[in-house]
Amino acid sequence: MIIGTWQSGGSSWKTVSTDTAHAALRHAIETGHRDFDTAPSYGDGVAEAALGRLLREAGVSDARVFTKIPPDRLRRDQLLATARESVERLGRPVEALLVHWPAGTMGCEPVPTEEIAHAMLEAKAQGLTRRIGLSNHSLAEIQDFERFAPVEAAQYAYSPLYRVIEADVLPYLRGLGVTPQAYSPLAQGLLAPGPRAPIGEGDHRNWVRLFKGDLLAQCQAFRTTLIEAYGEQDFSAVVLAWVRAKGLSPIVGIHRPEHLDLPQRARTVTLSEEEVARIDAWGAPLLAQVDGQLSMWG
């Protein structure tokens, strides 16, 4: 179970207090959590800097941190400079450095895969990271990268409501011996415990596919079905246990100290094969409607 820090960046989440999110991170460290996901794009380095500061203050030397290179920093010199800046903010080399989004996405400059892969290998050779990998890349993009460098880590959106990678990416990564990390395992809060706060203007979830029209109604119906089956107190922990049963490591975003109760409860939940298949079946109607899009935004 990996603790996510996006909410600690102070942007994109209009319902989140940065101070409270940092307090939650501090509590995670104090209670023994040692795996953390972050990125320089989470608040222009704010999340990385906060995590690094809190780890230093706690005297923690054994944390494993995963971070990412944004798509507008993929030229060799940019990539290496960004990786060094991340390591400096975090106060340690990272466990894995990933390309956050494919080159040319989000209106960014297309960069040859060979240049990106060689720069990632160079970052590893310089001791900035132990492993290199990809996030949000298609199977074809993974295989293109592999012509120049190995894929040693991976990260994708994955939850019972968003299972696009099951078609080809997930089995391929399993064949490589890579355990992918699942971000948004609670579907951006749709499967989180408690009432959902209004997201407000400027919140990134206004552009998340699952929050739109008929898809949102189906997500809410799925949530109701889970609650009826497992109860209001346990259904979110069951979702995280389902992700683990599918062979992925969930990244659990936190922005309040009490949120840490959820990953702790999820560790105690074991689902039978029949239960996993039943949850699969409940979420299957959503698969066709997201049209194979790896990105949740659109």
C-alpha positions in Angstrom: 0.0 0.0 0.0 1.5 3.3 -1.2 0.6 6.7 0.3 -0.2 9.3 -2.4 0.7 13.0 -2.0 -1.1 14.7 -4.9 -3.5 16.4 -2.4 -0.4 17.8 -0.6 0.5 19.9 -3.6 -2.0 22.7 -2.9 -3.6 22.7 -6.3 -6.2 20.8 -8.4 -8.1 19.7 -5.3 -10.4 22.5 -4.3 -11.9 20.7 -1.4 -8.5 20.0 0.3 -6.6 22.0 2.9 -2.9 21.9 2.2 -2.1 22.2 5.9 -4.3 19.3 6.8 -2.9 17.2 3.9 0.6 17.9 5.3 -0.5 16.9 8.7 -1.9 13.6 7.2 1.5 13.0 5.6 3.3 13.6 8.9 0.9 11.1 10.6 1.6 8.5 7.9 5.3 8.8 8.5 4.9 8.6 12.3 2.7 5.5 12.0 5.3 3.6 10.0 4.3 4.1 6.4 7.4 4.1 4.1 6.1 3.9 0.5 5.1 7.3 -1.0 4.1 8.4 -4.5 4.6 12.0 -5.6 5.5 14.1 -8.7 6.9 17.6 -9.4 3.6 18.5 -11.1 1.8 18.1 -7.8 1.8 21.8 -6.9 5.0 22.7 -8.9 7.2 20.7 -6.5 5.2 21.6 -3.3 4.2 17.9 -2.6 7.8 16.7 -3.1 9.2 19.4 -0.9 6.7 18.7 1.8 7.3 15.0 1.8 11.1 15.5 1.8 10.9 17.9 4.7 8.6 15.7 6.8 10.8 12.6 6.2 13.9 14.6 7.3 12.1 16.0 10.4 11.1 12.4 11.3 14.7 11.1 10.8 13.4 8.5 8.3 16.1 7.0 6.0 14.3 3.9 4.7 11.4 5.5 2.8 10.8 4.4 -0.8 9.6 7.3 -2.9 8.2 7.1 -6.4 8.1 10.2 -8.6 7.6 11.2 -12.2 8.9 13.3 -15.1 6.2 15.6 -16.6 5.6 15.5 -20.4 7.0 19.0 -20.9 10.4 18.0 -19.4 11.3 15.1 -21.6 14.3 16.4 -23.5 17.5 14.9 -22.1 18.8 18.0 -20.3 15.3 18.8 -19.0 14.6 15.3 -17.8 17.9 15.0 -15.9 17.5 18.5 -14.4 14.0 17.6 -13.3 15.1 14.3 -11.7 17.9 16.1 -9.8 15.5 18.7 -8.6 13.1 16.0 -7.3 15.9 14.2 -5.5 17.0 17.5 -4.0 13.5 18.3 -2.7 13.0 14.8 -1.4 16.5 14.6 0.2 17.2 11.1 -1.2 17.4 9.1 -4.5 14.0 7.7 -5.5 12.9 4.1 -5.7 11.5 4.6 -9.2 11.4 7.4 -11.7 8.6 7.2 -14.2 7.6 9.2 -17.3 4.4 10.7 -16.1 2.6 11.0 -19.5 3.7 10.0 -23.0 5.6 12.6 -25.0 3.4 14.9 -27.1 0.4 14.7 -24.8 -1.2 17.7 -23.1 0.0 19.9 -25.9 3.6 19.2 -25.1 6.5 18.9 -27.5 6.9 15.4 -29.1 10.3 13.9 -28.0 11.8 10.8 -29.6 11.4 7.7 -27.4 15.1 6.9 -27.8 16.1 10.3 -26.3 13.7 9.8 -23.3 14.8 6.2 -22.7 18.5 7.0 -22.8 18.0 10.0 -20.4 16.1 7.7 -18.0 19.0 5.2 -18.1 21.4 8.1 -17.5 19.4 9.2 -14.4 19.6 5.7 -13.1 23.4 5.5 -13.8 23.8 8.8 -11.9 22.2 7.2 -8.9 19.1 9.4 -9.0 16.8 6.4 -9.1 16.9 2.7 -8.5 14.4 1.8 -11.2 12.9 3.5 -14.3 9.4 3.1 -15.7 6.3 4.5 -17.4 2.9 5.9 -16.3 -0.2 6.2 -18.5 1.5 4.6 -21.6 -0.2 2.3 -24.0 1.0 -1.2 -24.8 2.5 0.1 -28.1 4.3 2.9 -26.2 5.7 0.5 -23.6 7.0 -1.8 -26.4 8.6 1.2 -28.2 10.3 2.3 -24.9 11.6 -1.3 -24.5 13.6 -1.0 -27.7 16.0 1.2 -25.7 15.5 0.6 -22.0 13.7 -1.8 -19.7 10.4 -1.0 -18.0 11.0 -1.7 -14.4 8.0 0.1 -12.8 4.6 1.2 -14.0 1.6 3.3 -12.8 -2.0 3.5 -14.1 -5.5 4.6 -13.2 -7.2 1.5 -11.9 -10.3 0.8 -9.8 -13.4 -1.3 -10.1 -14.8 1.7 -12.1 -11.8 2.1 -14.4 -10.2 -1.1 -15.6 -9.0 -0.2 -19.1 -5.5 -1.7 -18.6 -7.0 -5.2 -18.2 -7.3 -5.5 -22.0 -3.6 -5.6 -22.8 -1.3 -3.4 -20.6 -1.9 -5.4 -17.3 -1.2 -8.9 -18.7 1.8 -7.6 -20.6 3.3 -6.0 -17.4 2.7 -9.2 -15.5 4.6 -11.0 -18.2 7.5 -8.6 -17.5 7.4 -9.4 -13.8 6.3 -5.8 -13.0 3.7 -5.1 -10.3 1.9 -2.0 -11.5 0.8 0.7 -9.1 -2.8 1.7 -9.2 -3.5 5.4 -8.8 -7.1 6.5 -8.1 -8.1 3.1 -6.7 -11.1 4.8 -5.0 -12.0 6.5 -8.3 -11.1 10.0 -7.3 -13.2 9.7 -4.2 -16.3 8.1 -5.8 -15.6 5.0 -3.8 -14.1 6.7 -0.7 -16.0 6.5 2.7 -18.3 9.2 3.8 -20.2 11.8 1.9 -18.7 13.3 -1.2 -18.0 17.1 -1.0 -19.0 19.3 -3.9 -15.9 19.7 -6.1 -16.3 23.3 -7.1 -14.9 25.4 -10.0 -11.3 24.7 -11.0 -11.1 21.2 -9.4 -9.5 18.7 -11.8 -12.4 16.2 -11.2 -14.6 18.4 -13.4 -12.7 16.9 -16.3 -12.7 13.3 -15.1 -14.8 11.0 -17.3 -16.4 9.2 -14.3 -17.9 12.5 -13.0 -19.9 13.2 -16.1 -23.5 12.4 -17.0 -24.6 8.8 -17.2 -21.2 7.5 -16.1 -21.5 9.3 -12.8 -24.9 7.8 -12.2 -23.6 4.3 -12.9 -20.7 4.9 -10.5 -23.0 6.0 -7.8 -25.2 2.9 -8.4 -22.0 0.7 -8.1 -21.1 2.4 -4.9 -24.6 1.7 -3.5 -24.3 -2.0 -4.5 -20.9 -2.3 -2.7 -22.3 -0.6 0.4 -25.3 -3.0 0.4 -23.0 -6.0 0.2 -20.2 -4.9 2.6 -21.5 -2.1 4.7 -20.8 1.7 4.9 -17.8 1.2 7.2 -16.0 -1.5 5.1 -16.8 -1.1 1.4 -13.8 1.2 0.6 -11.4 -1.2 2.3 -13.0 -3.9 0.2 -12.2 -1.9 -2.9 -8.5 -1.6 -2.0 -8.4 -5.3 -1.2 -9.9 -6.0 -4.7 -7.1 -3.9 -6.3 -4.5 -6.0 -4.4 -6.3 -9.2 -5.4 -6.0 -8.1 -9.0 -2.2 -7.9 -8.6 -1.6 -4.2 -8.3 -0.3 -2.0 -5.5 -2.9 0.7 -4.6 -1.8 4.3 -4.2 -4.1 5.8 -1.5 -4.3 9.5 -1.6 -4.7 11.1 1.9 -5.5 14.6 3.0 -6.6 14.1 6.6 -4.9 12.1 9.3 -8.0 9.9 9.8 -7.8 8.7 6.2 -5.0 6.4 7.3 -7.5 4.2 9.0 -8.6 3.0 5.5 -5.3 1.4 4.2 -4.8 -0.1 7.7 -8.3 -1.8 7.5 -7.7 -2.8 3.9 -4.7 -4.9 4.9 -7.0 -7.1 7.1 -9.4 -7.8 4.2 -9.1 -10.9 2.1 -11.5 -11.5 -0.7 -12.4 -14.9 -2.1 -12.1 -15.6 -5.9 -15.9 -15.5 -6.0 -16.0 -12.1 -4.4 -13.4 -10.7 -6.8 -15.4 -12.0 -9.7 -18.6 -10.6 -8.4 -17.1 -7.1 -8.0 -15.7 -7.5 -11.6 -19.2 -8.3 -12.8 -20.7 -5.3 -11.1 -18.2 -2.9 -12.7 -18.2 -4.5 -16.2 -20.9 -2.3 -17.8 -18.6 0.8 -17.3 -15.8 -0.8 -19.3 -17.4 -0.3 -22.7 -18.3 3.3 -22.0 -14.8 4.6 -21.4 -13.9 3.4 -24.9 -10.4 2.1 -24.0 -9.1 5.5 -22.9 -6.1 5.1 -20.6 -6.5 8.7 -19.3 -9.4 9.3 -16.9 -9.5 12.9 -18.1 -11.3 14.0 -21.2 
